[in-house]
Amino acid sequence: MKTTRLLDLTAVMVLLFCVGLSPPLVSGDPGRRVSITLVQGAAALGAFCLDGSLPAYHLDRGFGAGSDNWLLQFEGGGWCNDIASCRDRSKTHRGSTRFMTKTAVFTGILSNNASLNPDFYNWNKVRLRYCDGASFAGDTQFGNGTSMLYFRGQRIWNAIILDLLPKGLAKADKALLTGCSAGGLSTFLHCDNFTSYLPKTADVKCMSDAGFFLDAIDVASNRTMRSLYTQLVSLQGVQKNLDPNCTRAFYPEPSLCFFPQYALRFIKTPMFILNSAYDVFQFHHGLAPPSADPTGRWNRCKLNVTACNPHQLDALQGFRTDMLGALMNFFRNSTRGGMFINSCFDHCQSALQETWLSPTSPRIRNKTIAKTVGDWYFGRGEDVKEIDCPYPCDKTCHNLIPASTTYSLAPNAPDHKSLGTGSQIYLNDLIS
């Protein structure tokens, strides 16, 4: 089966929402914009975006009691798994800093407002721009005599860290590595390595947001995501950067270690997993990808879950069961881990203010994502592993159902809350 060449979260999907407005959280303040920084020393390390441009990040300096604390967030935005898709990607902001915006919106967990982000507002916060197409994990290149593609995600990661160390990261007291979507997957891949750069006295932890991608069987009984990752790992030279304990355990299929569910048990650093049990990206591209649904029987269900037939609902509940099964060992046995697995149809929840912390934030047992993450990081209480009841019981969900550009969300879908145009821009900025 031929895998979709480029899983692109925003080029093929536009977030559309039904009516009902959430109250603004900060009047006239759509989010702090932070300027881009090119890593000038990256070339000497061979760290390039797909097209050969220099990698970049955005740094918002901490202040006060948070001056020695650091939060790094990997940007997301899908993957490329063959030469054609990577070449196409290299001509966009997903593969080149030449096409990137010069500022990035910092909101949610990146906000510097104490009322909107009480635990991390005054930390140094960094957004790592994503331009390699392999979750910052590849290390090879491709040339055909006329053009070159650089698969240097691992070197980009190293170059950014080395650039940040003299800016204060080397003296970090507390640190949190996080990321959304493909960036959430990066968090699993680089968590222990991040710890190795920091002082032994530092309190270092990691949080993945919407990065727990399952080795799922799709509705046509194929493993679309496994096929994608196998091709990606081979093309971009990722295997040598995967955890060697994991690759030995899963020999002769080392590419399985690109999946968090297989890599998780080898990670030593404390980890928090934030994910929807009905993650919409995985719903659309892992459970019911276009390649598994050539006649479009799942289209209406994808756009509006209330339009799903009983068979489709059973498949969705089965996906949730598989996700919880993959997490059960972590849930039962991790003494330093945390989790927030809700039942919202959503993807990436920590960097949007409305889902991170607001009057209408998703909740489990009346606890917001921000409260649960903060309690876990700072050791406040024991209830830091939250699992939601199955759909449709949770009425706090925003249910951010993405749609293609030719469809919109059914206007009469119940329990959907609009986040407004500004929040759509934030999410596109975050995962694109």
DAMO-V497478 format. One record per pair of residues at least 24 apart in sequence whose C-alpha atoms are under 7 Angstrom apart, sorted by the first residue. I is the first residue (numbers start at 1). GAP is how many residues later the second one is. If there is no record, write none. Layout:
BEGIN
i/gap
I/GAP
I/GAP
END
This chain:
BEGIN
i/gap
3/221
3/224
3/225
5/75
5/76
5/77
5/80
6/73
6/74
6/79
7/71
7/72
8/69
8/70
9/68
9/69
9/422
9/423
10/418
10/422
12/392
13/389
13/390
13/391
13/392
14/388
14/389
14/390
14/391
15/386
15/387
15/388
15/409
16/386
16/387
16/392
16/393
17/383
17/392
17/401
18/391
18/393
18/398
18/399
18/400
19/398
19/399
20/397
20/398
21/396
21/397
21/398
21/399
22/396
22/397
30/392
31/74
31/75
31/76
32/73
32/74
32/75
33/70
33/71
33/72
33/73
34/24
34/25
34/26
34/69
34/70
34/71
34/72
35/67
35/68
35/69
36/66
36/67
39/121
39/124
42/117
45/110
45/114
46/109
47/105
47/108
47/109
47/112
48/102
48/104
48/108
49/46
49/47
49/82
49/83
49/101
49/103
50/40
50/45
50/46
50/81
50/82
50/99
50/100
50/101
51/39
51/44
51/45
51/98
51/99
52/98
53/43
53/44
53/45
54/43
55/42
55/101
56/41
56/72
56/73
57/69
57/70
57/71
57/72
58/68
58/69
58/70
59/66
59/67
59/68
60/64
60/65
60/66
61/63
61/64
62/60
62/61
62/62
63/59
63/60
64/58
66/56
66/57
67/56
67/57
68/103
68/104
68/105
69/54
69/55
69/103
69/104
69/105
69/106
70/53
70/54
70/55
70/99
70/102
70/104
70/105
70/106
71/52
71/53
71/54
71/55
71/104
71/105
71/106
72/53
72/54
72/55
72/104
72/105
72/106
73/53
73/54
73/55
73/104
73/105
73/106
74/53
74/54
74/55
74/104
74/105
74/106
74/109
74/110
74/112
75/52
75/53
75/54
75/55
75/104
75/105
75/108
75/355
75/356
76/54
76/104
76/105
76/106
76/107
76/354
76/355
76/356
77/105
77/354
77/355
78/55
78/104
79/54
79/55
80/53
80/54
80/152
81/147
81/150
81/151
81/154
82/153
94/36
94/37
94/338
95/36
95/37
96/35
105/321
107/244
107/245
107/246
108/242
108/243
108/244
108/245
108/248
109/241
109/242
109/247
110/241
116/241
119/255
134/98
135/47
135/48
135/50
135/51
136/50
137/101
137/104
138/98
138/99
138/100
139/97
139/98
139/99
140/96
140/97
151/85
170/28
170/29
171/28
172/26
172/27
172/30
173/29
173/30
174/28
174/29
174/30
175/28
175/29
175/30
176/28
176/29
176/30
177/28
177/29
177/30
178/28
178/29
178/30
179/29
179/30
180/28
180/29
180/30
180/31
180/168
180/251
181/28
181/29
181/30
181/167
182/29
183/28
184/24
184/25
184/26
184/27
185/26
185/27
185/75
188/72
189/53
191/78
192/75
192/76
192/77
205/64
205/65
205/66
206/64
206/65
206/66
207/64
207/65
207/66
208/64
208/65
208/66
209/64
209/65
209/66
209/139
209/140
209/141
210/64
210/65
210/66
210/137
210/138
212/48
212/63
213/46
213/47
214/45
214/47
214/109
215/44
216/70
216/71
217/70
218/68
218/69
218/70
218/74
219/68
219/69
219/73
220/72
224/62
225/61
229/26
230/25
261/65
270/66
270/67
271/66
271/67
272/65
272/66
272/67
273/65
273/66
273/67
274/65
274/66
274/67
275/65
275/66
275/67
276/65
276/66
276/67
276/68
276/69
276/70
276/71
277/43
277/46
277/64
277/65
277/66
278/42
278/65
278/66
278/67
279/66
279/67
279/68
280/65
280/66
280/67
280/121
281/66
303/98
303/99
303/100
303/106
304/105
304/106
304/109
306/107
338/38
338/46
338/47
339/45
339/46
339/47
340/29
340/45
340/46
340/47
341/45
341/46
341/47
342/45
342/46
343/45
343/46
343/47
343/48
343/51
344/53
344/54
344/55
345/54
345/55
345/56
346/53
346/54
346/55
352/71
352/74
352/75
360/36
361/35
362/34
362/35
363/33
364/24
END
